[in-house]
Amino acid sequence: MAEAILLVGGKGTRLRPLTVNTPKPMLEVAGVPFLSHQLVRAKAAGIDRIVFATAYRPEVFEAYFGDGSAFGLELDYVTETEPMGTGGAIRNVADRLRSAPEDPVLIFNGDILSGVDLVALVDAHRARQADVTLHLTCVAREKLSAFGLVPTDSDGWVTAFREKPQRAEDIVTDQINAGCYVFRRSIIDAIPADRPVSVERETFPGLLAADAKVLGVVEQSYWRDLGTPEAFVHGSADLVLGAIDSAAIPATTRADLADALVLPGARLDADAKVGGGSTIGAQARIASGAEVTGSVVGEGANIEAGAVVRDSIVGRGARVGAGTVLDGVVIGDGAQLGARNELRGGARVWCDAVIGDGAVRFSADES
């Protein structure tokens, strides 16, 4: 039986306050909870069993995904009682694994949308007899300051794990840890138990110091960290537009809109404009003259006449008043925005908040 560990509840928790007051706190990416995309990819790669290592509201995941039979998987759930770090979270589920000591265990981060070839990653791990294999991706030089660097030698073996570069001379490679690993099961068992452990700062450097075989597989498939609202909405649009494939994407009810996903029960008035990879949730309404581009509109949300929504998230049951403009913002579930408001550049409106007509503007006063 091929097993995997799914790390849930880390960076994605930055989006928690936008859904915390609702009975369905998982934000949806291209029409389904993001982890659905992870599960179908794992199943397609031959994984039979996945252990969720959760750090936040585990009952939510179990209530939705259940025993995994809907995905053709066996699912198990383990929750931290206190923050354990990435390495600690992995070690915390060790007693739920059924793999033998020399078997490979796939580990992936619940915040990463990736097209990495999981079969090829595991095959490389086996062929090179590695202790740990990491998926590495390359990023543009101007973005490297946000990531730790992972240089490799000419044969692909990892030579170091470096902190986020602070100076130009610190940039020794453009390769970063892409958040997907294959561990030899015995390596998991050797991680210290019952205390926080960072794989990046402790486990991986410790393996190198002990002359373990740590392999880096560089693959430039689609990759995006969805831990921020901006990345989240762009990842959803990429799935809808086909930049990355997923068998979990539901069927659209509007085949005539090639660049949008419209879920059952959603209502689009005749002259509403929807595109750019937008997802329109079930029972949502997009009124006459409204424009929705590259955005996620939640179940039962109401975008009123003449409103403009670009690169934004509008939560379940939220209302965006007539003529209001949203550009790169997040509206929590149940929030009510009056007419003629203007919110831009990363603004967040919390769940159930109420903003009156014309209360917020970024542009010059209206004449």
TANOR-V658952 format. One record per residue. N is the residue number from 1. PHI is phi in degrees with one decimal (none if undefined). D_CENTER is the distance of its C-alpha to the mean C-alpha in Angstrom with 1 decimal. Layout:
BEGIN
n | phi | d_center
N | PHI | D_CENTER
N | PHI | D_CENTER
END
This chain:
BEGIN
n | phi | d_center
1 | none | 26.2
2 | -85.7 | 23.0
3 | -118.5 | 20.6
4 | -144.1 | 17.1
5 | -115.9 | 15.4
6 | -110.1 | 11.9
7 | -86.7 | 11.1
8 | -124.4 | 9.7
9 | 103.8 | 10.4
10 | -91.7 | 10.3
11 | -62.8 | 8.8
12 | -62.8 | 6.7
13 | -66.6 | 10.4
14 | -63.6 | 11.2
15 | -97.9 | 10.5
16 | -55.1 | 12.7
17 | -61.6 | 16.0
18 | -82.4 | 15.2
19 | -135.1 | 15.3
20 | -63.6 | 17.3
21 | -90.4 | 20.5
22 | -112.4 | 19.7
23 | -77.0 | 20.1
24 | -128.0 | 16.7
25 | -78.5 | 14.2
26 | -85.8 | 11.0
27 | -66.0 | 9.7
28 | -102.2 | 9.8
29 | -117.3 | 8.3
30 | 53.4 | 11.5
31 | 91.4 | 13.5
32 | -141.0 | 11.9
33 | -53.3 | 9.5
34 | -53.1 | 6.1
35 | -62.5 | 7.7
36 | -59.6 | 10.6
37 | -65.3 | 9.4
38 | -65.0 | 9.1
39 | -66.6 | 12.4
40 | -67.7 | 14.3
41 | -69.0 | 13.6
42 | -63.7 | 14.8
43 | -60.8 | 17.8
44 | -62.7 | 18.7
45 | -88.3 | 18.9
46 | 96.9 | 21.4
47 | -76.1 | 19.6
48 | -105.4 | 21.6
49 | -140.6 | 20.4
50 | -130.7 | 17.2
51 | -102.5 | 17.4
52 | -79.0 | 14.8
53 | -99.7 | 15.1
54 | -104.1 | 14.4
55 | -126.4 | 15.2
56 | -154.0 | 15.0
57 | 44.8 | 16.7
58 | -60.4 | 16.7
59 | -61.8 | 19.0
60 | -65.3 | 16.3
61 | -68.2 | 14.5
62 | -67.2 | 17.9
63 | -63.9 | 19.3
64 | -83.3 | 16.9
65 | -90.9 | 16.5
66 | 57.6 | 20.0
67 | -83.5 | 21.5
68 | 89.4 | 19.3
69 | -63.1 | 22.3
70 | -65.0 | 20.8
71 | -103.8 | 18.6
72 | 72.6 | 21.6
73 | -124.0 | 20.2
74 | -104.1 | 21.5
75 | -113.6 | 19.1
76 | -131.7 | 20.1
77 | -134.1 | 18.7
78 | -131.4 | 19.6
79 | -120.0 | 19.1
80 | -71.9 | 20.0
81 | -88.3 | 22.9
82 | -151.6 | 22.3
83 | -58.4 | 19.6
84 | -115.2 | 20.1
85 | 74.8 | 17.9
86 | -62.4 | 15.9
87 | -65.5 | 19.2
88 | -63.4 | 20.6
89 | -64.9 | 17.8
90 | -64.3 | 18.4
91 | -64.1 | 22.1
92 | -64.7 | 21.9
93 | -103.6 | 21.2
94 | -57.1 | 23.8
95 | -74.5 | 26.4
96 | -95.3 | 24.4
97 | -78.5 | 24.1
98 | -113.8 | 26.9
99 | -68.9 | 26.7
100 | -73.9 | 29.9
101 | -54.2 | 30.0
102 | -94.0 | 29.9
103 | -74.1 | 27.2
104 | -80.5 | 23.8
105 | -123.2 | 20.7
106 | -78.9 | 17.3
107 | -129.2 | 14.7
108 | -139.1 | 11.0
109 | -88.5 | 8.2
110 | -72.5 | 5.8
111 | -106.0 | 3.2
112 | -106.3 | 4.5
113 | -98.8 | 5.4
114 | -142.0 | 9.1
115 | -102.9 | 12.5
116 | -56.1 | 14.3
117 | -77.4 | 17.3
118 | -65.8 | 16.9
119 | -62.4 | 20.6
120 | -64.6 | 21.8
121 | -64.1 | 20.0
122 | -67.4 | 21.7
123 | -61.6 | 24.9
124 | -64.1 | 25.1
125 | -59.7 | 24.7
126 | -67.0 | 27.6
127 | -62.1 | 29.7
128 | -91.3 | 29.7
129 | 52.5 | 30.1
130 | -79.8 | 27.4
131 | -82.1 | 26.7
132 | -140.5 | 23.1
133 | -123.5 | 21.3
134 | -114.1 | 18.3
135 | -78.1 | 16.4
136 | -114.7 | 17.1
137 | -128.5 | 16.3
138 | -103.9 | 18.5
139 | -123.5 | 17.8
140 | -62.8 | 20.5
141 | -55.4 | 23.0
142 | -71.0 | 22.5
143 | -104.2 | 18.9
144 | -67.8 | 19.7
145 | -64.3 | 20.7
146 | -89.9 | 17.1
147 | -132.9 | 16.7
148 | -73.1 | 18.9
149 | -105.1 | 20.9
150 | -130.7 | 21.7
151 | -74.1 | 25.1
152 | -131.3 | 26.6
153 | -86.2 | 30.1
154 | -66.0 | 31.5
155 | -98.3 | 30.9
156 | 92.5 | 27.2
157 | -80.0 | 27.7
158 | -68.2 | 25.8
159 | -106.3 | 28.4
160 | -168.0 | 26.6
161 | -124.7 | 23.6
162 | -109.0 | 24.0
163 | -66.9 | 22.7
164 | -55.4 | 21.3
165 | -68.0 | 24.3
166 | -101.4 | 26.4
167 | -130.8 | 29.1
168 | -58.4 | 29.5
169 | -71.5 | 31.4
170 | -79.1 | 28.5
171 | -83.7 | 26.6
172 | -104.1 | 27.7
173 | -163.6 | 25.0
174 | -103.0 | 22.1
175 | -90.6 | 20.2
176 | -128.5 | 17.2
177 | -67.8 | 15.4
178 | -95.6 | 12.3
179 | 81.1 | 11.1
180 | -137.3 | 12.7
181 | -134.7 | 16.2
182 | -122.9 | 19.3
183 | -108.8 | 21.6
184 | -64.1 | 25.2
185 | -53.3 | 25.4
186 | -63.0 | 28.3
187 | -68.1 | 26.2
188 | -61.1 | 23.9
189 | -64.1 | 27.1
190 | -84.7 | 28.4
191 | -67.4 | 25.7
192 | -55.6 | 27.6
193 | -96.2 | 27.1
194 | 65.2 | 27.2
195 | -155.9 | 26.0
196 | -64.0 | 23.0
197 | -141.0 | 22.2
198 | -100.6 | 20.0
199 | -66.1 | 19.4
200 | -69.8 | 19.3
201 | -98.1 | 22.4
202 | -122.5 | 24.4
203 | -63.4 | 23.6
204 | -65.6 | 23.2
205 | -60.1 | 26.0
206 | -65.1 | 28.1
207 | -64.7 | 27.8
208 | -62.7 | 29.0
209 | -63.1 | 31.8
210 | -93.1 | 32.9
211 | 62.2 | 33.0
212 | -71.3 | 30.3
213 | -94.9 | 29.0
214 | -111.9 | 25.5
215 | -100.7 | 24.5
216 | -112.9 | 22.1
217 | -108.0 | 21.1
218 | -88.4 | 20.4
219 | -138.5 | 18.7
220 | -97.9 | 17.8
221 | -78.6 | 15.7
222 | -55.6 | 12.8
223 | -154.3 | 10.2
224 | -152.5 | 7.7
225 | -83.4 | 6.0
226 | -94.5 | 3.9
227 | -72.4 | 6.1
228 | -118.1 | 8.7
229 | -57.1 | 10.0
230 | -60.7 | 11.3
231 | -67.0 | 8.4
232 | -59.1 | 6.6
233 | -70.0 | 10.0
234 | -69.9 | 10.7
235 | -63.4 | 7.9
236 | -62.0 | 9.3
237 | -62.8 | 12.7
238 | -61.9 | 12.4
239 | -64.2 | 11.8
240 | -63.4 | 14.8
241 | -83.0 | 16.8
242 | 85.8 | 16.5
243 | -65.9 | 15.2
244 | -140.9 | 13.2
245 | -88.3 | 14.6
246 | -154.1 | 13.4
247 | -73.2 | 16.1
248 | -84.1 | 14.2
249 | -65.9 | 14.7
250 | -72.1 | 17.7
251 | -72.1 | 20.9
252 | -84.6 | 21.7
253 | -92.6 | 24.9
254 | -128.7 | 25.8
255 | -64.0 | 26.3
256 | -74.4 | 28.2
257 | -100.0 | 25.2
258 | -68.1 | 23.8
259 | -116.1 | 20.9
260 | -151.3 | 19.7
261 | -114.9 | 18.5
262 | -114.5 | 20.9
263 | -87.7 | 20.7
264 | -54.7 | 23.9
265 | 88.6 | 26.0
266 | -68.3 | 24.6
267 | -119.9 | 27.6
268 | -115.5 | 27.9
269 | -62.6 | 31.3
270 | -55.8 | 33.3
271 | -105.3 | 32.8
272 | -73.5 | 29.2
273 | -113.8 | 27.1
274 | -133.5 | 23.5
275 | -174.5 | 21.6
276 | 66.3 | 19.4
277 | 86.4 | 16.6
278 | -66.7 | 16.8
279 | -115.4 | 16.0
280 | -111.4 | 18.9
281 | -68.9 | 18.5
282 | -56.0 | 21.4
283 | 66.4 | 24.5
284 | -74.0 | 23.3
285 | -128.7 | 26.1
286 | -113.9 | 26.3
287 | -83.1 | 29.8
288 | -54.5 | 32.4
289 | 78.0 | 31.9
290 | -76.2 | 28.3
291 | -127.1 | 25.8
292 | -126.7 | 22.0
293 | -129.9 | 20.3
294 | 57.2 | 16.7
295 | -126.7 | 15.6
296 | -113.2 | 14.2
297 | -109.9 | 17.2
298 | -74.5 | 17.0
299 | -54.6 | 19.4
300 | 73.1 | 22.9
301 | -72.4 | 22.3
302 | -129.3 | 25.3
303 | -101.7 | 25.5
304 | -82.4 | 29.2
305 | -53.3 | 31.6
306 | 76.0 | 31.2
307 | -71.0 | 27.9
308 | -123.9 | 25.5
309 | -126.4 | 21.7
310 | -122.4 | 20.0
311 | 47.9 | 16.3
312 | -131.5 | 15.8
313 | -113.7 | 14.4
314 | -115.9 | 17.3
315 | -70.6 | 16.9
316 | -59.4 | 18.8
317 | 69.9 | 22.5
318 | -78.2 | 22.4
319 | -124.3 | 25.3
320 | -113.7 | 25.5
321 | -67.6 | 29.2
322 | -57.0 | 31.4
323 | 76.2 | 31.2
324 | -74.0 | 28.4
325 | -115.2 | 26.1
326 | -119.3 | 22.4
327 | -139.5 | 21.0
328 | 73.0 | 17.6
329 | -128.1 | 17.6
330 | -127.7 | 16.0
331 | -111.3 | 18.3
332 | -68.3 | 17.8
333 | -56.7 | 18.9
334 | 77.3 | 22.6
335 | -67.7 | 23.3
336 | -123.8 | 26.4
337 | -106.3 | 27.1
338 | -72.3 | 30.6
339 | -73.8 | 32.0
340 | 60.8 | 32.3
341 | -90.7 | 29.6
342 | -144.3 | 27.7
343 | -125.7 | 24.4
344 | -140.6 | 22.7
345 | 58.7 | 20.8
346 | 90.3 | 18.0
347 | -61.3 | 20.1
348 | -126.0 | 18.7
349 | -116.3 | 20.8
350 | -71.4 | 20.4
351 | -53.8 | 20.7
352 | 65.9 | 24.2
353 | -67.9 | 25.5
354 | -124.4 | 28.4
355 | -120.4 | 29.2
356 | -72.5 | 32.6
357 | -60.7 | 33.9
358 | 58.7 | 33.9
359 | -84.2 | 32.7
360 | -132.2 | 30.3
361 | -141.8 | 30.8
362 | -107.3 | 29.8
363 | -86.0 | 32.4
364 | -60.8 | 36.2
365 | -56.5 | 37.9
366 | -69.8 | 38.7
367 | -82.3 | 42.3
END
